[in-house]
Amino acid sequence: MRVSWRTEWPLWLLLGAQFLLAAVTWPVAPEQIPTHWGMDGKVDGFGNRLEGLFLLPLVALGLYLALLIVPRIDPRREAYPLFAGSYTVLRFAILAVMTAMYGLVHLAIRGYEVEMNRVVPLSIGALFLVIGSQMGRLRPNWFVGVRTPWTLSSQVSWERTNRLAGRLMAGAGLMMIVAGWLGSSLLMVATVAGTVAGAVWLTVYSYRIWQEDPDRAGAA
């Protein structure tokens, strides 16, 4: 998959915004910076200025670079041009949410009240909606999408399993948004539990579809 500045500049802008915000805030930042919030939305973890200001931007940069490398090392690298647009959307959505979370940290540094127990589920829910909208467009590869032994050895299993995964992720995203809107930690826990159960079902589902596929690849 070829990468050009036309697809990358929005991602560079997000990364640059994080590092610029860190540099601008450094001289006025307190020694202890909030780095973690509990389910009740209260701060329960602090870090020093280096950790609080630069850890998330560095993680975002590392993730960006990793996602650039993935198409080059995937044994099925020829599939990536077939869903290049979706891959770019996913990368942008992930970095956008990370940048939004980083912005919330800076609001907290400046003394603003941030209801993390509401904002985080809303943000993650929106991310799930975006990911869910792209799952059905993915093509078989070893890094992105629902990858089981059966989806990787059956085109039918891959397509049907990832379409179902997209619908399940969209549903989970909507539930997270509702949980954030209501500030309901119970609904959030139920959504997480449902997501885990959905992942288990997708594994079983991919096997069942593989069994029905006459063109599936069997054991070597």
C-alpha positions as CSV (number, residue, x, y, z in Angstrom):
1,M,0.0,0.0,0.0
2,R,1.4,3.3,-1.1
3,V,1.4,6.2,1.4
4,S,1.3,9.8,0.3
5,W,1.1,13.2,2.0
6,R,-2.5,13.6,0.8
7,T,-3.5,10.8,3.1
8,E,-1.0,11.4,5.9
9,W,-1.3,15.2,6.5
10,P,-4.4,15.0,8.7
11,L,-2.7,12.4,10.8
12,W,0.5,14.5,11.0
13,L,-1.7,17.5,12.1
14,L,-3.1,15.5,15.0
15,L,0.3,14.3,16.1
16,G,1.8,17.8,15.7
17,A,-1.0,19.3,17.8
18,Q,-0.3,16.9,20.7
19,F,3.5,17.7,20.7
20,L,2.9,21.4,20.3
21,L,0.4,21.4,23.2
22,A,2.9,19.6,25.3
23,A,5.7,22.1,24.5
24,V,3.4,25.1,25.2
25,T,2.1,23.7,28.5
26,W,5.5,22.5,29.8
27,P,6.5,25.9,31.4
28,V,3.2,26.3,33.3
29,A,2.4,22.7,34.1
30,P,2.3,21.6,37.7
31,E,4.7,19.0,39.0
32,Q,1.9,16.4,39.3
33,I,-0.4,15.9,36.4
34,P,-3.6,13.8,36.3
35,T,-3.0,10.6,34.2
36,H,-5.8,8.3,35.2
37,W,-9.5,8.6,36.2
38,G,-11.7,6.0,37.9
39,M,-15.1,4.8,36.9
40,D,-16.6,7.5,39.0
41,G,-14.8,10.2,37.0
42,K,-12.5,11.1,39.8
43,V,-8.7,11.4,39.4
44,D,-7.0,8.4,40.9
45,G,-3.5,8.5,39.3
46,F,-0.9,11.2,38.8
47,G,2.4,11.4,37.0
48,N,5.3,13.9,36.7
49,R,5.4,16.5,34.0
50,L,7.4,14.3,31.6
51,E,4.9,11.4,31.9
52,G,1.8,13.6,32.0
53,L,2.7,15.7,29.0
54,F,4.6,13.4,26.7
55,L,3.6,9.8,27.3
56,L,0.4,9.9,25.3
57,P,1.9,11.8,22.4
58,L,4.7,9.3,22.2
59,V,2.3,6.4,22.4
60,A,0.3,8.0,19.6
61,L,3.5,8.5,17.5
62,G,4.5,4.9,18.1
63,L,1.1,3.6,17.1
64,Y,1.1,5.8,13.9
65,L,4.5,4.4,12.9
66,A,3.4,0.8,13.7
67,L,0.3,1.2,11.5
68,L,2.5,2.4,8.7
69,I,4.8,-0.6,9.0
70,V,2.0,-3.2,9.2
71,P,1.1,-3.2,5.5
72,R,4.8,-3.7,4.6
73,I,5.3,-6.7,6.8
74,D,2.0,-8.5,6.4
75,P,2.3,-11.7,4.4
76,R,-0.9,-10.6,2.7
77,R,0.3,-7.1,1.9
78,E,-1.3,-7.2,-1.5
79,A,-4.7,-6.9,0.1
80,Y,-4.1,-3.5,1.7
81,P,-4.6,-1.5,-1.5
82,L,-8.1,-3.0,-1.7
83,F,-9.2,-1.3,1.5
84,A,-6.7,1.6,1.7
85,G,-9.4,4.1,2.2
86,S,-10.9,2.2,5.2
87,Y,-7.4,1.7,6.6
88,T,-6.8,5.5,6.5
89,V,-10.2,6.2,8.1
90,L,-9.4,3.7,11.0
91,R,-5.9,5.2,11.6
92,F,-7.3,8.8,11.6
93,A,-10.2,7.8,13.9
94,I,-7.8,6.2,16.4
95,L,-5.5,9.2,16.5
96,A,-8.4,11.6,16.7
97,V,-9.7,10.0,19.8
98,M,-6.3,9.9,21.4
99,T,-5.8,13.6,20.6
100,A,-9.2,14.4,22.1
101,M,-8.3,12.4,25.3
102,Y,-5.0,14.3,25.4
103,G,-6.9,17.6,25.1
104,L,-9.0,16.6,28.1
105,V,-5.9,16.1,30.2
106,H,-4.8,19.7,29.4
107,L,-8.2,21.0,30.4
108,A,-7.8,19.2,33.7
109,I,-4.3,20.7,34.1
110,R,-5.8,24.2,33.6
111,G,-8.4,23.6,36.4
112,Y,-11.4,22.8,34.3
113,E,-13.9,20.1,35.6
114,V,-13.9,17.3,33.1
115,E,-16.5,14.5,33.5
116,M,-14.3,11.7,32.2
117,N,-16.9,9.1,33.1
118,R,-19.1,10.7,30.5
119,V,-16.6,12.0,27.9
120,V,-14.5,8.8,27.6
121,P,-17.5,6.5,26.8
122,L,-18.8,9.1,24.3
123,S,-15.4,9.2,22.6
124,I,-14.8,5.4,22.6
125,G,-18.4,4.9,21.4
126,A,-17.9,7.2,18.5
127,L,-14.6,5.3,17.7
128,F,-16.5,2.0,17.7
129,L,-19.1,3.4,15.4
130,V,-16.4,4.5,12.9
131,I,-14.6,1.1,13.2
132,G,-17.8,-0.8,12.8
133,S,-18.7,1.2,9.6
134,Q,-15.4,0.0,8.0
135,M,-15.2,-3.6,9.1
136,G,-17.2,-5.0,6.2
137,R,-14.8,-3.3,3.7
138,L,-11.7,-5.0,5.0
139,R,-10.0,-7.8,3.0
140,P,-8.2,-10.8,4.5
141,N,-5.0,-9.9,6.2
142,W,-3.1,-10.8,9.3
143,F,-3.4,-7.6,11.3
144,V,-6.7,-5.8,10.8
145,G,-10.2,-7.1,11.3
146,V,-11.5,-10.3,12.8
147,R,-8.6,-12.8,12.3
148,T,-9.2,-16.4,13.2
149,P,-7.8,-19.5,11.6
150,W,-11.1,-19.8,9.8
151,T,-11.5,-16.3,8.5
152,L,-7.9,-16.5,7.2
153,S,-8.6,-19.7,5.3
154,S,-12.1,-18.8,3.9
155,Q,-13.1,-15.7,1.9
156,V,-16.7,-16.3,2.8
157,S,-16.0,-16.7,6.5
158,W,-13.9,-13.5,6.4
159,E,-16.5,-11.4,4.7
160,R,-19.5,-12.6,6.8
161,T,-17.7,-12.6,10.1
162,N,-16.3,-9.1,9.6
163,R,-19.7,-7.7,8.4
164,L,-21.2,-9.1,11.6
165,A,-18.4,-7.7,13.7
166,G,-19.1,-4.3,12.2
167,R,-22.7,-4.4,13.3
168,L,-21.8,-5.6,16.7
169,M,-19.2,-2.9,17.1
170,A,-21.6,-0.3,16.0
171,G,-24.2,-1.6,18.5
172,A,-21.5,-1.5,21.3
173,G,-20.6,2.0,20.2
174,L,-24.2,3.2,20.5
175,M,-24.5,1.6,24.0
176,M,-21.3,3.3,25.1
177,I,-22.6,6.7,23.9
178,V,-25.8,6.2,25.8
179,A,-23.8,5.1,28.9
180,G,-21.7,8.2,28.6
181,W,-24.7,10.5,28.1
182,L,-26.4,9.0,31.1
183,G,-23.3,8.7,33.2
184,S,-24.2,5.1,33.9
185,S,-21.2,3.0,35.0
186,L,-23.5,-0.1,35.2
187,L,-24.4,0.3,31.5
188,M,-20.8,0.8,30.6
189,V,-19.8,-2.4,32.4
190,A,-22.6,-4.3,30.7
191,T,-21.4,-3.0,27.3
192,V,-17.9,-4.1,28.0
193,A,-19.2,-7.6,29.0
194,G,-21.4,-7.7,25.9
195,T,-18.4,-6.8,23.7
196,V,-16.3,-9.7,25.2
197,A,-19.2,-12.1,24.7
198,G,-19.5,-10.8,21.1
199,A,-15.9,-11.5,20.4
200,V,-16.3,-15.1,21.6
201,W,-19.4,-15.5,19.4
202,L,-17.5,-14.1,16.4
203,T,-14.9,-16.8,16.8
204,V,-17.5,-19.5,16.9
205,Y,-19.4,-17.9,14.0
206,S,-16.3,-17.8,11.8
207,Y,-15.8,-21.5,12.4
208,R,-19.3,-22.3,11.5
209,I,-19.2,-20.3,8.3
210,W,-15.8,-21.9,7.4
211,Q,-17.4,-25.3,7.8
212,E,-20.1,-24.4,5.3
213,D,-17.7,-23.0,2.7
214,P,-16.9,-25.6,0.0
215,D,-13.9,-23.5,-1.1
216,R,-12.3,-23.3,2.3
217,A,-8.7,-24.0,2.8
218,G,-8.1,-27.1,4.9
219,A,-5.1,-28.3,6.9
220,A,-1.9,-28.7,4.8
